[in-house]
Amino acid sequence: MATTGPGDGELVDAEHDRIVVYGADGIEKRRIMLLPQEMTWQPVFQGEGRFVLVGGQGLMSMIDLITMQRHKIQGEGIAFPGGSEDGSVTAYLDNDRDVHFLDRNGKTTRTLHGKNDPVGVVFSEHGDRFAAYGLRTALVYDHAP
């Protein structure tokens, strides 16, 4: 999985065990190795490619792609991170089945309790809708923050 940014002409490549930022010339500029708990699922890129949310059960981290520093997200997720394709919305599901919507620094801006005992969340392309899905049901919300 790859995206553009954060710097001009840069490309970010999410590999199995690392996140690598390449320059426009294809030369590696910086990298960060992922912890075992961060390698569990597809990463979620935010906004202009400055941050990426990685992790799964037991550990969620927001990585700054300029400084290559990780910030542990408070609480433990029970599911993989989710977000809109355009990077405008990023979230994860915690052990209490609350959906945590995150700002660009990984701070929770809003929580919503999943009424259907969800095991995951999925978002529309632009983040205007999302679904909290459980083992037998899915609830679709018309607006994600």
Disulfide bonds with the S-S distance in Angstrom:
none
